[in-house]
Amino acid sequence: MNRKTIITALFALAAMTGQAQEIKMNEASFSDYLPLLNAKGYKAYSFDVSAIKGKNVKFNIREFVNGKEVEDSTHYFSFPYTFQANGDKLVIGFLPSEKDSLALCCFSWENTVSFTSSMKLKQIYWESENKNVYSYTSKPFELTMPLEADTIIPLVCYCSFWYDAEWKMTRCCGDNYIKPDLSSDILKYVPHYYVLGIQFY
């Protein structure tokens, strides 16, 4: 290989290397907007509910304070009527509220019915900052419960942060998925939470 050929090959290699290191702008996709929506308080969970298609279904929200279910919370938040599930997908979502003391949740059964409800929130005292705050997050349940009629099937937990005196901060970290029997370690510390689910008949 002569000197001219070697120089030409080196220039070509340098050009290819430079091209590989270029940064190019892509067209933004819908998934690119998800972190922005989540940061603004929008969150959605999608469930394949084809296994109970054709059944009579009721939405269900239960409230818990210090690990104990609030009396009559299920009655207050239950969907006002039972409907027949004709779609294969259920979406449970959360959206921003105009009031810090309220959270908004939405149940949407594909091509069938949609229902939005508000949930009252409770403040926690952030000792190191000397202030009261509303701070909540959502976590899905492990889908390990058998599908039995008349049984509440929990799908999403909407839970409060708590104040950690050792680290002088509010937090809600630990389990990424909540056990359906509510035995997850994180719920031992969460002072207030809601369990969103469904019942079928």
ZIGINOR-V34943 format. One record per residue. N is the residue number from 1. OMEGA is omega in degrees with one decimal (* if undefined). NEAR is the number of other ideal C-beta (glycine too) atoms within 10 Angstrom. Layout:
# ZIGINOR-V34943
N_OMEGA_NEAR / N_OMEGA_NEAR
This chain:
# ZIGINOR-V34943
1_-176.7_6 / 2_-174.6_7 / 3_-179.4_7 / 4_179.9_8 / 5_180.0_9 / 6_-179.6_10 / 7_178.2_10 / 8_179.5_11 / 9_178.9_11 / 10_176.9_10 / 11_179.6_10 / 12_179.3_10 / 13_178.7_10 / 14_179.3_10 / 15_179.2_10 / 16_179.8_10 / 17_178.8_9 / 18_179.9_9 / 19_-179.0_8 / 20_-177.0_7 / 21_179.2_7 / 22_171.9_6 / 23_-178.8_4 / 24_178.5_4 / 25_177.5_5 / 26_172.1_6 / 27_-178.0_5 / 28_176.8_8 / 29_180.0_8 / 30_-178.9_7 / 31_177.3_7 / 32_179.7_10 / 33_-176.0_11 / 34_177.9_13 / 35_178.8_9 / 36_178.9_9 / 37_178.5_14 / 38_179.7_12 / 39_179.6_8 / 40_175.7_10 / 41_177.3_13 / 42_179.0_14 / 43_-178.5_17 / 44_175.6_16 / 45_-177.4_16 / 46_-177.4_12 / 47_172.9_17 / 48_-176.4_9 / 49_-178.7_21 / 50_-178.6_11 / 51_179.9_9 / 52_177.1_17 / 53_-179.6_13 / 54_178.8_10 / 55_171.6_16 / 56_-171.0_14 / 57_173.7_25 / 58_173.3_16 / 59_-174.3_23 / 60_174.3_19 / 61_178.3_20 / 62_-178.5_20 / 63_179.5_21 / 64_175.8_19 / 65_-178.1_14 / 66_174.9_7 / 67_-178.3_13 / 68_-179.3_8 / 69_178.4_13 / 70_-177.9_14 / 71_178.4_9 / 72_179.9_9 / 73_179.4_17 / 74_-179.5_16 / 75_-175.6_8 / 76_-173.9_12 / 77_-177.8_19 / 78_176.2_16 / 79_-170.6_17 / 80_177.2_7 / 81_177.9_8 / 82_-180.0_15 / 83_178.9_14 / 84_-176.8_13 / 85_-179.7_21 / 86_-179.9_13 / 87_-178.9_14 / 88_-174.3_15 / 89_173.8_14 / 90_175.6_21 / 91_172.4_14 / 92_-175.6_22 / 93_177.7_17 / 94_-178.2_22 / 95_-176.4_15 / 96_176.5_10 / 97_177.6_16 / 98_180.0_6 / 99_177.8_11 / 100_-175.4_11 / 101_-179.9_12 / 102_170.3_12 / 103_179.0_21 / 104_176.3_16 / 105_-177.5_23 / 106_170.9_14 / 107_179.5_22 / 108_178.1_18 / 109_-172.1_22 / 110_175.3_15 / 111_-177.1_10 / 112_-174.3_14 / 113_176.6_17 / 114_-175.3_11 / 115_178.9_13 / 116_-179.5_11 / 117_174.9_17 / 118_179.1_13 / 119_-179.7_21 / 120_-178.4_11 / 121_179.4_19 / 122_178.0_14 / 123_169.0_14 / 124_-178.6_18 / 125_179.1_11 / 126_-169.2_16 / 127_-176.3_13 / 128_177.6_12 / 129_179.8_12 / 130_178.6_7 / 131_175.0_9 / 132_-178.0_10 / 133_167.7_14 / 134_-180.0_16 / 135_-176.3_16 / 136_173.8_20 / 137_179.7_16 / 138_179.0_21 / 139_178.9_20 / 140_175.3_16 / 141_168.9_22 / 142_-177.8_14 / 143_-176.1_13 / 144_-179.5_9 / 145_174.5_16 / 146_179.9_7 / 147_-179.4_12 / 148_179.7_10 / 149_178.8_10 / 150_179.6_7 / 151_176.8_14 / 152_178.1_17 / 153_-179.1_20 / 154_-177.3_22 / 155_-178.5_23 / 156_175.1_23 / 157_177.3_25 / 158_-167.2_22 / 159_-179.8_22 / 160_166.4_22 / 161_172.1_21 / 162_-179.3_17 / 163_178.2_19 / 164_-175.8_15 / 165_-178.6_9 / 166_-178.1_5 / 167_178.5_9 / 168_-179.2_11 / 169_172.4_13 / 170_-179.6_18 / 171_175.1_14 / 172_-177.2_19 / 173_-178.1_10 / 174_-177.5_14 / 175_174.7_14 / 176_177.7_10 / 177_-178.8_13 / 178_178.6_25 / 179_-176.4_17 / 180_177.1_20 / 181_177.0_11 / 182_-179.3_16 / 183_-179.4_9 / 184_-177.0_19 / 185_-175.1_9 / 186_-177.7_19 / 187_175.3_19 / 188_-176.7_10 / 189_-177.0_17 / 190_-177.1_23 / 191_-174.8_15 / 192_177.7_22 / 193_176.1_25 / 194_174.8_24 / 195_-178.6_24 / 196_-178.8_24 / 197_-179.0_21 / 198_169.8_23 / 199_174.3_20 / 200_-173.8_22 / 201_*_10
